[in-house]
Structure formats: C-alpha cells, structure tokens
Amino acid sequence: MKFFKVLKHLLLGSLLTSITAVLAFRWIDPPASAFMVKDLVEDVNVKQQWVSIERISPSMVQAIIASEDQNFEQHYGFDVEAIEKALQHNERITNFKKSSRRIRGASTLTQQTAKNMFLWRSRSWVRKGLEVYFTVLMEVLWPKKRIAEVYLNTAEFGKGIYGVESAAKRYFGKRASELTLNESALLTAVLPNPKRFKVDSPSPYVLQRRDWIVNQVLMGPGRPKW
C-alpha cells in the first residue's frame, strides 16, 4: 500500500510539474529544449539564438506551415486527415519490397514542438504517449502563434544548429528576418532529417523538396491570420 501511495504522489507531482512548465513557457522563452540538452551532454557545440516570431521572415513561417502542417490553423494538435493519408500511403509501399518511395509521417507542428521541447529522439510507445500528452497540453495552453514561434526557435537545421536565427546566420550570413522564400524553403526542406540532409550541400531530393515548398507557399492561403 505504501508503494502505491508513493507512486500516486510521484505521478501527481509529475503531472503538476509538466502542466506548470508548459503554462510558463507560454510567456517565458525556454532556455533550451530536450534535444539541445542531450547534444550538450554529448559535448556537441550547440548554437541557438531566440528571436520573436515578429523578427522571423514571413516567408519562413509560410514555408514551415506549407511543408510540415498545412492544416496547422484548423486542427487541435492532430491532423486526422493527414494521419489517414499517411497510413494508406505507408501500407501501399510496404507491399513493394524494392520500392524507393519514402515512409510518410503525419506529425503536426504541435507534435513536433512537443517532441523537440520535452522528449527524446528514439521511438517507443511510451514516448508517443507522452508526445500526445504534451501536444494536448500545448494546444490547450498556447495560442497557435506561440506554438509556431517555439517550433521555429527549437527546430534543428544541422548538427548543433537550433532555431531559424542561428540557421540563417550559419548558412546565409543574415538574420532570420531577412530570409527570402527560396532560402526559407531550403531550410525547411532539410527538417525531416537534418543530420542526413544538408542545407550547405543539398542533394537532388532536398532541392526538389525546396521547389515543392516554394510552389506550395505561392499557391497557399498566404500569411497566417495571427
């Protein structure tokens, strides 16, 4: 009985701590993300400079939404339509062992922000469950604008390069506010796997993805309402 009482208090304490932390980060810029902390522990040279979303080029915000989560302003953390399409796509390609088509994901910007901020890289049902939990918390406690702002400041664009401001300076020698649409699309194109895809030496796939993102932005609804 004592064990279960201690366990109950631990779970309640963890719940209250996580809610408090997520609520605080609605207004307080996080000093680091879980991914950054892991890199620092592993002695990776981490570069990150926080900037408000008002100091990020609108083309970068549009590129992120067009590429990663086109229904960002409509859903509540989980894009059911995108999940269904991804499941159908992945089921089809598993029927062809030699297929070169890529597995498609359906994580929203909120889910990706939750993972970057609070969790770890490896995949497991435990991590997925916590991702769902933090996603719901963020959608309840943060406005969409804040979710996008935190994502843009914690996304990894290369080894140890976190946030769009550091990425813009590292790869283009300019501030995030000065990024062009092509530059924004190129940065966004590496996000599925920034350790494999390179901004400074883009593969044909990355360049193709960049062009697709540019077209999506040009054909899209324009700047977010916020």
Secondary structure, DSSP 8 states (H G I E B T S, - for coil): -HHHHHHHHHHHHHHHHHHHHHHHTTTS--S--HHHHHHHHTT---EE----GGGS-HHHHHHHHHHH-TTTTTSSS--HHHHHHHHHHHHHHTT-TT----------HHHHHHHHHHS-SS--HHHHHHHHHHHHHHHHHS-HHHHHHHHHHH-EEETTEESHHHHHHHHHSS-GGG--HHHHHHHHHTTT-TTTS-SSS--HHHHHHHHHHHHHHHHS--S---
